Amino acid sequence: MVKVGMIGGSGFEDPGFLSGAKIVKKGTPFGHLSADLIVGRVGDTEVVLLSRHGRGHRIMPSAVNYRANVWAMKDLGVTHIIATSACGSLREEIEPGHLVFPDQFIDWTRGRKSTFHEGDQVVHISQADPFCRKLRQILIETATAEGIVHHPKGTVVTIEGPRFSTRAESRMFRVFGGDIVNMSTVPEVVLAREAGICYAVAAMSTDYDSWHEGNEPVTWEMIVQTMNKNVENVKRIFFRALPRITDPHCECRTAVETALV
């Protein structure tokens, strides 16, 4: 059975687009979730919504309880997660307003909990290809069919935040091979793989970060304006992709079995 979770923020906090929506409160071994879960249906697919930063964006990226959020999704039987994220573009061709479906990440965070296993068992989870290949392909094909401008792959650099990058850092990330930069993909993607959940990101380019001398440095107001314009495109992809997510079997679901020490 397939159940799809969506972790995001602005534009997805209103359960109005779900039928039979109800709020579900969950406790976890890792503490409180960012927000109560919203469970409902889109057509024949059961959907679970979660606001990553809490309603009203009140939780900064470093303080998000990623483990509790992903654990709760797993506990509710979620098999696939489509995450949304605002991002800064590190490449001229990824213009503000474009979508990116990253296939790699660079972790530039510090001190975030990136595993569920902290007792007497160690998990060395593979992250060579961190995002679900099948789920990414569905999103890419859906965006193509809908005529939405997108980039089918890219490397996302996840920084600690909540501050934005200096110009020197932004230029460094470009040299590293980064294509976009955000504050939320890691450790969410890693924990999803440990939990046996297929995971992919629809990243919304909102600005050129701070490396681009010809543009104003990124501000929060700039991000919000571009996200508000782009959220309908992400919703279209989400709605159109859901009926195509039918296969509960994937290598993501069993990756942890070969990672346990």
Backbone torsions as a table, in degrees:
resi	resn	phi	psi	omega
1	MET	NA	135.1	-180.0
2	VAL	-98.3	134.3	172.7
3	LYS	-136.8	127.9	-171.7
4	VAL	-108.8	127.9	174.5
5	GLY	-100.2	149.0	174.1
6	MET	-129.4	120.5	178.2
7	ILE	-109.6	120.0	-177.6
8	GLY	-163.4	-145.9	-177.1
9	GLY	-153.5	-117.0	-174.0
10	SER	-51.9	130.8	178.4
11	GLY	93.2	-14.5	-177.8
12	PHE	-122.4	11.7	178.6
13	GLU	-86.0	-20.4	-179.5
14	ASP	-87.4	116.7	-177.7
15	PRO	-75.7	8.8	-174.4
16	GLY	-59.7	-25.3	-178.5
17	PHE	-88.2	3.0	174.5
18	LEU	-102.3	144.2	173.1
19	SER	-92.4	142.2	179.7
20	GLY	62.8	32.1	-175.6
21	ALA	-66.4	139.2	175.0
22	LYS	-144.7	153.4	179.1
23	ILE	-89.8	133.2	179.0
24	VAL	-120.2	123.1	176.9
25	LYS	-94.4	133.2	-177.7
26	LYS	-130.7	139.3	167.8
27	GLY	-102.3	154.2	-180.0
28	THR	-138.3	161.4	175.1
29	PRO	-66.3	-10.0	-175.1
30	PHE	-110.1	11.0	176.6
31	GLY	103.6	-159.0	-172.2
32	HIS	-80.4	147.5	172.5
33	LEU	-75.8	166.5	175.2
34	SER	-64.4	-33.7	-179.0
35	ALA	-161.7	165.7	173.4
36	ASP	-63.6	147.5	177.4
37	LEU	-78.1	147.2	174.0
38	ILE	-115.4	119.5	-175.2
39	VAL	-115.2	133.8	178.4
40	GLY	-165.8	-158.3	-178.4
41	ARG	-134.1	147.6	167.3
42	VAL	-122.1	105.5	-173.0
43	GLY	64.5	-124.5	-179.6
44	ASP	-93.9	0.9	-174.2
45	THR	-101.8	130.7	174.4
46	GLU	-80.1	134.8	-173.4
47	VAL	-128.0	141.0	176.8
48	VAL	-122.6	121.5	179.9
49	LEU	-103.6	142.8	176.0
50	LEU	-144.2	128.3	176.4
51	SER	-85.3	111.2	-173.1
52	ARG	-58.3	-41.2	-175.8
53	HIS	-102.0	16.2	-178.3
54	GLY	78.6	160.4	179.4
55	ARG	-64.8	128.7	-178.6
56	GLY	85.8	8.8	178.1
57	HIS	54.5	59.2	-176.2
58	ARG	-100.7	-6.9	-177.3
59	ILE	-112.1	121.3	-179.4
60	MET	-72.4	157.4	-173.0
61	PRO	-53.3	-40.9	-178.2
62	SER	-67.8	-24.4	-176.3
63	ALA	-95.5	-2.7	177.6
64	VAL	-64.1	133.2	178.4
65	ASN	-87.7	78.2	-175.5
66	TYR	-59.4	-38.1	-178.2
67	ARG	-64.6	-44.5	178.8
68	ALA	-63.6	-42.2	-178.4
69	ASN	-61.0	-49.1	-178.0
70	VAL	-71.0	-38.4	178.5
71	TRP	-59.4	-43.5	-179.5
72	ALA	-63.6	-39.8	175.8
73	MET	-59.6	-47.1	179.2
74	LYS	-60.4	-43.6	-177.0
75	ASP	-64.7	-27.2	178.0
76	LEU	-87.1	0.6	176.5
77	GLY	89.6	16.4	179.3
78	VAL	-65.8	132.6	-179.9
79	THR	-105.2	-25.1	-178.2
80	HIS	-137.2	139.6	174.8
81	ILE	-121.5	126.2	168.6
82	ILE	-106.2	115.5	-179.1
83	ALA	-101.9	146.8	172.6
84	THR	-113.6	150.6	-178.5
85	SER	-157.0	136.5	168.3
86	ALA	-76.4	147.9	179.7
87	CYS	-148.0	155.7	172.1
88	GLY	-93.9	142.3	-180.0
89	SER	-87.1	134.9	175.4
90	LEU	-105.6	6.0	-177.6
91	ARG	-132.5	138.3	-178.9
92	GLU	-55.5	-39.4	-174.3
93	GLU	-74.6	-16.6	176.1
94	ILE	-92.4	90.4	-173.6
95	GLU	-82.2	153.7	173.0
96	PRO	-53.8	130.6	-175.8
97	GLY	104.2	-19.6	178.2
98	HIS	-77.1	152.8	173.0
99	LEU	-101.4	149.1	177.2
100	VAL	-131.4	137.5	175.2
101	PHE	-112.7	87.9	-172.4
102	PRO	-63.6	148.1	175.8
103	ASP	-115.1	-8.2	178.9
104	GLN	-142.0	159.9	172.8
105	PHE	-136.8	157.9	168.1
106	ILE	-120.3	124.4	-176.5
107	ASP	-90.2	111.2	178.2
108	TRP	-117.0	28.1	177.3
109	THR	-91.2	170.9	-178.1
110	ARG	-138.3	118.3	170.0
111	GLY	81.9	7.9	177.7
112	ARG	-79.2	145.6	178.8
113	LYS	-75.8	117.9	-173.7
114	SER	-117.5	16.9	176.1
115	THR	-148.0	151.2	173.7
116	PHE	-83.7	-14.0	-170.0
117	HIS	-105.0	103.7	-179.4
118	GLU	-125.2	6.3	-178.7
119	GLY	-92.6	-122.0	-176.6
120	ASP	-99.3	17.3	178.1
121	GLN	-131.7	130.0	-179.0
122	VAL	-105.7	140.6	177.3
123	VAL	-120.9	120.0	174.8
124	HIS	-103.6	81.0	-174.2
125	ILE	-75.7	137.1	178.1
126	SER	-71.4	133.7	175.9
127	GLN	-130.3	23.3	178.7
128	ALA	-56.7	-42.1	174.7
129	ASP	-127.4	87.0	-166.2
130	PRO	-72.4	-24.7	-177.0
131	PHE	-100.7	143.6	-176.8
132	CYS	-62.1	121.3	-178.1
133	ARG	-62.6	-45.8	-177.5
134	LYS	-65.5	-44.5	-177.8
135	LEU	-68.3	-41.0	176.3
136	ARG	-58.2	-44.0	-177.6
137	GLN	-62.8	-38.9	177.1
138	ILE	-62.1	-43.7	-179.6
139	LEU	-65.7	-41.3	179.8
140	ILE	-63.4	-47.2	-179.3
141	GLU	-65.5	-35.0	178.4
142	THR	-67.6	-44.8	178.2
143	ALA	-61.3	-39.4	178.2
144	THR	-63.3	-46.0	-179.3
145	ALA	-64.1	-31.9	-179.0
146	GLU	-85.7	-4.2	-180.0
147	GLY	70.0	28.3	-179.3
148	ILE	-93.3	128.6	-178.6
149	VAL	-64.0	126.7	-176.9
150	HIS	-154.1	167.8	175.4
151	HIS	-121.7	121.5	-170.1
152	PRO	-74.0	-7.9	176.4
153	LYS	-156.9	168.5	179.5
154	GLY	165.7	161.2	177.6
155	THR	-103.9	123.2	178.7
156	VAL	-98.8	129.3	173.8
157	VAL	-96.3	120.1	177.7
158	THR	-99.6	118.8	178.9
159	ILE	-102.2	167.4	-175.3
160	GLU	-69.9	-45.2	-175.0
161	GLY	70.1	-173.9	1.5
162	PRO	-79.4	-3.5	178.2
163	ARG	-72.5	158.4	174.5
164	PHE	-86.5	166.7	-176.3
165	SER	-71.9	150.5	168.0
166	THR	-73.1	166.9	176.8
167	ARG	-62.2	-39.1	-179.9
168	ALA	-63.9	-42.8	177.9
169	GLU	-64.3	-43.7	-179.3
170	SER	-60.6	-42.6	177.2
171	ARG	-66.2	-36.5	178.3
172	MET	-63.4	-42.8	179.7
173	PHE	-61.9	-33.9	176.2
174	ARG	-64.6	-42.3	178.6
175	VAL	-64.7	-35.4	178.2
176	PHE	-64.8	-18.9	-176.6
177	GLY	105.3	8.9	177.6
178	GLY	-71.7	146.3	178.1
179	ASP	-110.1	-32.5	177.1
180	ILE	-141.0	162.5	179.7
181	VAL	-135.2	135.5	176.1
182	ASN	-144.6	-170.6	-176.3
183	MET	-126.0	12.3	-168.7
184	SER	-134.9	-15.3	-172.2
185	THR	-68.5	-38.5	177.2
186	VAL	-103.0	129.8	13.2
187	PRO	-98.4	13.2	-175.7
188	GLU	-54.0	-46.7	-178.1
189	VAL	-65.6	-36.9	-179.4
190	VAL	-68.0	-44.2	-179.3
191	LEU	-65.9	-35.8	177.3
192	ALA	-61.5	-41.5	179.2
193	ARG	-65.3	-41.2	176.4
194	GLU	-61.5	-35.5	-177.9
195	ALA	-81.0	-4.8	-179.5
196	GLY	74.8	34.2	-179.6
197	ILE	-114.6	131.1	174.4
198	CYS	-67.7	137.1	-171.3
199	TYR	-140.4	133.1	175.0
200	ALA	-145.9	156.1	-176.6
201	VAL	-119.4	134.9	166.3
202	ALA	-103.1	100.2	-175.8
203	ALA	-93.3	130.2	-177.8
204	MET	-101.8	112.2	176.9
205	SER	-69.5	123.6	-177.0
206	THR	-114.6	-13.0	-172.6
207	ASP	-169.6	178.1	177.1
208	TYR	-103.5	30.4	179.4
209	ASP	52.2	-132.0	-179.1
210	SER	-127.4	2.6	-178.2
211	TRP	-75.9	-26.7	-171.1
212	HIS	-82.7	105.0	-175.9
213	GLU	-64.6	-23.8	-177.1
214	GLY	-83.5	-1.1	-178.9
215	ASN	-126.5	156.5	176.7
216	GLU	-66.3	142.2	175.6
217	PRO	-58.2	150.7	-175.6
218	VAL	-62.2	142.1	172.2
219	THR	-131.3	162.4	179.1
220	TRP	-64.2	-38.3	178.9
221	GLU	-60.5	-39.2	178.9
222	MET	-62.6	-43.0	-179.9
223	ILE	-62.7	-47.1	-177.1
224	VAL	-62.6	-42.5	-179.5
225	GLN	-60.8	-45.6	-178.1
226	THR	-71.0	-38.2	178.5
227	MET	-62.8	-40.7	-179.9
228	ASN	-62.0	-34.4	178.0
229	LYS	-73.6	-29.2	-170.0
230	ASN	-96.1	-16.7	-171.0
231	VAL	-62.9	-31.5	179.6
232	GLU	-66.8	-35.6	175.8
233	ASN	-63.3	-41.8	-179.9
234	VAL	-65.8	-39.9	177.4
235	LYS	-62.2	-42.4	178.6
236	ARG	-58.9	-45.3	179.0
237	ILE	-62.7	-43.9	-178.6
238	PHE	-59.8	-50.0	-177.8
239	PHE	-64.3	-42.1	-178.0
240	ARG	-72.6	-29.8	-177.2
241	ALA	-78.2	-31.8	-173.6
242	LEU	-51.4	-47.8	-178.6
243	PRO	-64.4	-17.1	-178.5
244	ARG	-89.2	-10.9	179.3
245	ILE	-89.4	89.0	-172.0
246	THR	-121.9	-13.9	-173.7
247	ASP	-100.3	111.3	179.7
248	PRO	-78.3	-5.5	-175.7
249	HIS	-99.2	125.5	-178.3
250	CYS	-161.3	154.1	179.0
251	GLU	-63.8	-23.4	176.6
252	CYS	-60.5	-32.7	-172.9
253	ARG	-70.6	-23.6	-175.2
254	THR	-120.0	8.7	-175.5
255	ALA	-58.9	-34.8	-175.5
256	VAL	-68.5	-22.2	-176.6
257	GLU	-64.0	-31.2	179.1
258	THR	-96.9	4.1	-178.1
259	ALA	-103.5	-12.2	-178.6
260	LEU	-73.0	132.0	176.9
261	VAL	-89.7	NA	NA
